[in-house]
């Protein structure tokens, strides 16, 4: 059965950039790109979170539509 690849976008907060890179590498995707937003989330006002989300939308759209080669199985 042929594997199908579904576009996905990961969003991390700044302190988790290195963890995101490590996870991508561990899963065979060392060049996997992800969106980054500020930190923290839990202690941030809703209006600020909404602004961060709006700023991330274009980046996520670019990640989802980027033409990349699928990883080898």
N, CA, C and O atoms as CSV, one atom per row, in Angstrom:
chain,resi,resn,atom,element,x,y,z
A,1,UNK,N,N,0.837,-1.165,0.000
A,1,UNK,CA,C,0.000,0.000,0.000
A,1,UNK,C,C,0.894,1.246,0.000
A,1,UNK,O,O,1.845,1.337,0.777
A,2,UNK,N,N,0.585,2.183,-0.863
A,2,UNK,CA,C,1.350,3.412,-0.976
A,2,UNK,C,C,1.017,4.356,0.180
A,2,UNK,O,O,-0.150,4.566,0.514
A,3,UNK,N,N,2.071,4.923,0.784
A,3,UNK,CA,C,1.854,5.893,1.854
A,3,UNK,C,C,1.479,7.226,1.240
A,3,UNK,O,O,2.057,7.649,0.238
A,4,UNK,N,N,0.511,7.881,1.848
A,4,UNK,CA,C,0.128,9.217,1.403
A,4,UNK,C,C,0.627,10.212,2.426
A,4,UNK,O,O,0.611,9.951,3.629
A,5,UNK,N,N,1.066,11.347,1.939
A,5,UNK,CA,C,1.575,12.392,2.816
A,5,UNK,C,C,0.576,13.536,2.845
A,5,UNK,O,O,0.129,14.025,1.808
A,6,UNK,N,N,0.245,13.942,4.036
A,6,UNK,CA,C,-0.706,15.024,4.239
A,6,UNK,C,C,0.077,16.242,4.710
A,6,UNK,O,O,0.852,16.147,5.661
A,7,UNK,N,N,-0.116,17.388,4.054
A,7,UNK,CA,C,0.578,18.590,4.527
A,7,UNK,C,C,0.198,18.884,5.978
A,7,UNK,O,O,-0.966,18.783,6.364
A,8,UNK,N,N,1.187,19.240,6.755
A,8,UNK,CA,C,0.949,19.575,8.156
A,8,UNK,C,C,1.848,20.738,8.539
A,8,UNK,O,O,2.955,20.884,8.021
A,9,UNK,N,N,1.363,21.552,9.441
A,9,UNK,CA,C,2.159,22.666,9.945
A,9,UNK,C,C,2.230,22.558,11.465
A,9,UNK,O,O,1.224,22.341,12.141
A,10,UNK,N,N,3.416,22.712,11.967
A,10,UNK,CA,C,3.636,22.686,13.404
A,10,UNK,C,C,3.904,24.113,13.858
A,10,UNK,O,O,4.632,24.860,13.205
A,11,UNK,N,N,3.305,24.480,14.987
A,11,UNK,CA,C,3.541,25.787,15.587
A,11,UNK,C,C,4.153,25.544,16.959
A,11,UNK,O,O,3.601,24.796,17.766
A,12,UNK,N,N,5.286,26.174,17.223
A,12,UNK,CA,C,5.928,26.059,18.528
A,12,UNK,C,C,6.143,27.453,19.102
A,12,UNK,O,O,6.200,28.440,18.369
A,13,UNK,N,N,6.260,27.515,20.419
A,13,UNK,CA,C,6.656,28.772,21.036
A,13,UNK,C,C,8.173,28.789,21.141
A,13,UNK,O,O,8.825,27.747,21.076
A,14,UNK,N,N,8.723,29.979,21.302
A,14,UNK,CA,C,10.169,30.174,21.230
A,14,UNK,C,C,11.009,29.190,22.056
A,14,UNK,O,O,12.006,28.688,21.538
A,15,UNK,N,N,10.657,28.892,23.307
A,15,UNK,CA,C,11.507,27.969,24.075
A,15,UNK,C,C,11.536,26.538,23.533
A,15,UNK,O,O,12.385,25.740,23.931
A,16,UNK,N,N,10.616,26.217,22.632
A,16,UNK,CA,C,10.523,24.850,22.133
A,16,UNK,C,C,11.103,24.674,20.728
A,16,UNK,O,O,10.904,23.635,20.099
A,17,UNK,N,N,11.813,25.681,20.242
A,17,UNK,CA,C,12.428,25.583,18.916
A,17,UNK,C,C,13.404,24.410,18.860
A,17,UNK,O,O,13.346,23.605,17.930
A,18,UNK,N,N,14.291,24.303,19.833
A,18,UNK,CA,C,15.283,23.216,19.790
A,18,UNK,C,C,14.611,21.851,19.917
A,18,UNK,O,O,15.057,20.888,19.294
A,19,UNK,N,N,13.548,21.751,20.710
A,19,UNK,CA,C,12.816,20.485,20.823
A,19,UNK,C,C,12.142,20.140,19.499
A,19,UNK,O,O,12.146,18.984,19.077
A,20,UNK,N,N,11.567,21.142,18.850
A,20,UNK,CA,C,10.933,20.919,17.552
A,20,UNK,C,C,11.928,20.428,16.518
A,20,UNK,O,O,11.639,19.507,15.753
A,21,UNK,N,N,13.102,21.045,16.498
A,21,UNK,CA,C,14.146,20.615,15.558
A,21,UNK,C,C,14.606,19.198,15.869
A,21,UNK,O,O,14.821,18.397,14.959
A,22,UNK,N,N,14.756,18.888,17.152
A,22,UNK,CA,C,15.197,17.548,17.545
A,22,UNK,C,C,14.166,16.489,17.149
A,22,UNK,O,O,14.528,15.425,16.647
A,23,UNK,N,N,12.898,16.776,17.372
A,23,UNK,CA,C,11.837,15.821,17.011
A,23,UNK,C,C,11.788,15.614,15.495
A,23,UNK,O,O,11.654,14.485,15.023
A,24,UNK,N,N,11.897,16.701,14.742
A,24,UNK,CA,C,11.880,16.584,13.285
A,24,UNK,C,C,13.045,15.716,12.814
A,24,UNK,O,O,12.871,14.838,11.968
A,25,UNK,N,N,14.214,15.962,13.355
A,25,UNK,CA,C,15.396,15.179,12.981
A,25,UNK,C,C,15.218,13.719,13.364
A,25,UNK,O,O,15.546,12.826,12.583
A,26,UNK,N,N,14.702,13.471,14.563
A,26,UNK,CA,C,14.498,12.099,15.029
A,26,UNK,C,C,13.525,11.332,14.137
A,26,UNK,O,O,13.597,10.107,14.046
A,27,UNK,N,N,12.621,12.048,13.481
A,27,UNK,CA,C,11.645,11.407,12.600
A,27,UNK,C,C,12.064,11.477,11.133
A,27,UNK,O,O,11.248,11.265,10.236
A,28,UNK,N,N,13.335,11.774,10.898
A,28,UNK,CA,C,13.871,11.744,9.539
A,28,UNK,C,C,13.577,12.977,8.711
A,28,UNK,O,O,13.673,12.932,7.485
A,29,UNK,N,N,13.217,14.090,9.361
A,29,UNK,CA,C,12.903,15.321,8.644
A,29,UNK,C,C,13.739,16.487,9.181
A,29,UNK,O,O,13.187,17.438,9.734
A,30,UNK,N,N,15.050,16.421,9.025
A,30,UNK,CA,C,15.909,17.446,9.628
A,30,UNK,C,C,15.663,18.858,9.097
A,30,UNK,O,O,16.004,19.833,9.767
A,31,UNK,N,N,15.088,18.982,7.925
A,31,UNK,CA,C,14.822,20.298,7.341
A,31,UNK,C,C,13.370,20.725,7.488
A,31,UNK,O,O,12.936,21.674,6.835
A,32,UNK,N,N,12.619,20.044,8.333
A,32,UNK,CA,C,11.204,20.356,8.529
A,32,UNK,C,C,11.068,21.773,9.084
A,32,UNK,O,O,11.708,22.126,10.075
A,33,UNK,N,N,10.246,22.564,8.448
A,33,UNK,CA,C,10.028,23.947,8.880
A,33,UNK,C,C,8.778,24.039,9.733
A,33,UNK,O,O,7.803,23.325,9.498
A,34,UNK,N,N,8.807,24.912,10.715
A,34,UNK,CA,C,7.627,25.124,11.545
A,34,UNK,C,C,7.500,26.599,11.872
A,34,UNK,O,O,8.464,27.361,11.790
A,35,UNK,N,N,6.297,26.979,12.240
A,35,UNK,CA,C,6.032,28.364,12.619
A,35,UNK,C,C,6.387,28.554,14.084
A,35,UNK,O,O,6.257,27.635,14.892
A,36,UNK,N,N,6.837,29.754,14.416
A,36,UNK,CA,C,7.216,30.063,15.789
A,36,UNK,C,C,6.426,31.275,16.262
A,36,UNK,O,O,6.340,32.289,15.568
A,37,UNK,N,N,5.857,31.155,17.443
A,37,UNK,CA,C,5.187,32.291,18.059
A,37,UNK,C,C,5.850,32.582,19.404
A,37,UNK,O,O,6.633,31.781,19.914
A,38,UNK,N,N,5.526,33.728,19.958
A,38,UNK,CA,C,6.127,34.143,21.221
A,38,UNK,C,C,5.675,33.237,22.372
A,38,UNK,O,O,4.798,32.387,22.214
A,39,UNK,N,N,6.286,33.442,23.501
A,39,UNK,CA,C,6.013,32.662,24.699
A,39,UNK,C,C,5.911,33.632,25.868
A,39,UNK,O,O,6.612,34.644,25.839
A,40,UNK,N,N,5.126,33.415,26.856
A,40,UNK,CA,C,4.293,32.247,27.141
A,40,UNK,C,C,2.898,32.397,26.554
A,40,UNK,O,O,2.506,33.477,26.111
A,41,UNK,N,N,2.167,31.309,26.561
A,41,UNK,CA,C,0.791,31.336,26.085
A,41,UNK,C,C,-0.172,31.432,27.262
A,41,UNK,O,O,-1.093,32.249,27.241
A,42,UNK,N,N,0.027,30.617,28.277
A,42,UNK,CA,C,-0.924,30.519,29.393
A,42,UNK,C,C,-1.129,31.840,30.127
A,42,UNK,O,O,-2.236,32.126,30.584
A,43,UNK,N,N,-0.081,32.646,30.246
A,43,UNK,CA,C,-0.181,33.886,31.017
A,43,UNK,C,C,-0.363,35.118,30.138
A,43,UNK,O,O,-0.141,36.241,30.589
A,44,UNK,N,N,-0.763,34.912,28.892
A,44,UNK,CA,C,-0.884,36.009,27.942
A,44,UNK,C,C,-2.342,36.375,27.723
A,44,UNK,O,O,-3.208,35.503,27.665
A,45,UNK,N,N,-2.608,37.666,27.603
A,45,UNK,CA,C,-3.975,38.142,27.383
A,45,UNK,C,C,-4.513,37.626,26.049
A,45,UNK,O,O,-3.765,37.444,25.088
A,46,UNK,N,N,-5.812,37.398,26.014
A,46,UNK,CA,C,-6.475,36.859,24.825
A,46,UNK,C,C,-6.216,37.748,23.607
A,46,UNK,O,O,-5.957,37.237,22.517
A,47,UNK,N,N,-6.283,39.058,23.775
A,47,UNK,CA,C,-6.054,39.965,22.629
A,47,UNK,C,C,-4.663,39.772,22.040
A,47,UNK,O,O,-4.484,39.796,20.822
A,48,UNK,N,N,-3.687,39.583,22.909
A,48,UNK,CA,C,-2.313,39.364,22.448
A,48,UNK,C,C,-2.201,38.033,21.729
A,48,UNK,O,O,-1.562,37.947,20.680
A,49,UNK,N,N,-2.813,36.995,22.278
A,49,UNK,CA,C,-2.796,35.681,21.625
A,49,UNK,C,C,-3.441,35.755,20.248
A,49,UNK,O,O,-2.947,35.157,19.292
A,50,UNK,N,N,-4.536,36.484,20.147
A,50,UNK,CA,C,-5.205,36.637,18.844
A,50,UNK,C,C,-4.287,37.324,17.839
A,50,UNK,O,O,-4.254,36.941,16.670
A,51,UNK,N,N,-3.549,38.322,18.277
A,51,UNK,CA,C,-2.598,38.999,17.389
A,51,UNK,C,C,-1.488,38.057,16.950
A,51,UNK,O,O,-1.106,38.040,15.780
A,52,UNK,N,N,-0.968,37.265,17.899
A,52,UNK,CA,C,0.075,36.297,17.546
A,52,UNK,C,C,-0.450,35.297,16.535
A,52,UNK,O,O,0.245,34.942,15.583
A,53,UNK,N,N,-1.674,34.843,16.743
A,53,UNK,CA,C,-2.277,33.867,15.826
A,53,UNK,C,C,-2.446,34.467,14.432
A,53,UNK,O,O,-2.147,33.819,13.429
A,54,UNK,N,N,-2.922,35.699,14.378
A,54,UNK,CA,C,-3.079,36.359,13.072
A,54,UNK,C,C,-1.737,36.488,12.361
A,54,UNK,O,O,-1.648,36.296,11.148
A,55,UNK,N,N,-0.701,36.812,13.118
A,55,UNK,CA,C,0.633,36.935,12.523
A,55,UNK,C,C,1.146,35.587,12.006
A,55,UNK,O,O,1.883,35.536,11.022
A,56,UNK,N,N,0.757,34.509,12.665
A,56,UNK,CA,C,1.241,33.178,12.274
A,56,UNK,C,C,0.487,32.586,11.090
A,56,UNK,O,O,0.982,31.653,10.456
A,57,UNK,N,N,-0.689,33.102,10.780
A,57,UNK,CA,C,-1.520,32.515,9.725
A,57,UNK,C,C,-0.795,32.460,8.386
A,57,UNK,O,O,-0.819,31.420,7.727
A,58,UNK,N,N,-0.159,33.532,7.969
A,58,UNK,CA,C,0.543,33.520,6.676
A,58,UNK,C,C,1.686,32.522,6.668
A,58,UNK,O,O,1.918,31.837,5.671
A,59,UNK,N,N,2.395,32.443,7.778
A,59,UNK,CA,C,3.503,31.488,7.866
A,59,UNK,C,C,2.986,30.053,7.780
A,59,UNK,O,O,3.580,29.219,7.098
A,60,UNK,N,N,1.898,29.768,8.459
A,60,UNK,CA,C,1.306,28.430,8.411
A,60,UNK,C,C,0.813,28.124,7.000
A,60,UNK,O,O,1.011,27.013,6.507
A,61,UNK,N,N,0.184,29.077,6.353
A,61,UNK,CA,C,-0.285,28.869,4.976
A,61,UNK,C,C,0.880,28.551,4.050
A,61,UNK,O,O,0.771,27.681,3.186
A,62,UNK,N,N,1.989,29.249,4.226
A,62,UNK,CA,C,3.174,28.968,3.410
A,62,UNK,C,C,3.707,27.567,3.682
A,62,UNK,O,O,4.106,26.863,2.755
A,63,UNK,N,N,3.715,27.163,4.939
A,63,UNK,CA,C,4.190,25.817,5.278
A,63,UNK,C,C,3.302,24.746,4.653
A,63,UNK,O,O,3.794,23.723,4.178
A,64,UNK,N,N,1.995,24.984,4.654
A,64,UNK,CA,C,1.057,23.989,4.130
A,64,UNK,C,C,1.086,23.884,2.613
A,64,UNK,O,O,0.767,22.834,2.056
A,65,UNK,N,N,1.461,24.949,1.953
A,65,UNK,CA,C,1.440,24.952,0.494
A,65,UNK,C,C,2.815,24.804,-0.140
A,65,UNK,O,O,2.925,24.752,-1.365
A,66,UNK,N,N,3.850,24.735,0.663
A,66,UNK,CA,C,5.217,24.605,0.135
A,66,UNK,C,C,5.363,23.267,-0.580
A,66,UNK,O,O,4.859,22.241,-0.125
A,67,UNK,N,N,6.049,23.303,-1.682
A,67,UNK,CA,C,6.321,22.084,-2.434
A,67,UNK,C,C,7.614,21.492,-1.904
A,67,UNK,O,O,8.696,22.023,-2.154
A,68,UNK,N,N,7.501,20.398,-1.175
A,68,UNK,CA,C,8.675,19.736,-0.617
A,68,UNK,C,C,8.673,18.277,-1.017
A,68,UNK,O,O,7.626,17.687,-1.282
A,69,UNK,N,N,9.836,17.718,-1.055
A,69,UNK,CA,C,9.972,16.306,-1.358
A,69,UNK,C,C,9.600,15.503,-0.125
A,69,UNK,O,O,10.061,15.802,0.977
A,70,UNK,N,N,8.777,14.497,-0.302
A,70,UNK,CA,C,8.368,13.642,0.818
A,70,UNK,C,C,9.568,12.839,1.300
A,70,UNK,O,O,10.428,12.480,0.495
A,71,UNK,N,N,9.645,12.550,2.590
A,71,UNK,CA,C,10.759,11.755,3.116
A,71,UNK,C,C,10.709,10.333,2.580
A,71,UNK,O,O,9.643,9.817,2.245
A,72,UNK,N,N,11.848,9.726,2.507
A,72,UNK,CA,C,11.907,8.325,2.071
A,72,UNK,C,C,11.392,7.433,3.177
A,72,UNK,O,O,11.658,7.673,4.355
A,73,UNK,N,N,10.663,6.412,2.802
A,73,UNK,CA,C,10.111,5.487,3.810
A,73,UNK,C,C,11.130,4.452,4.193
A,73,UNK,O,O,10.851,3.589,5.025
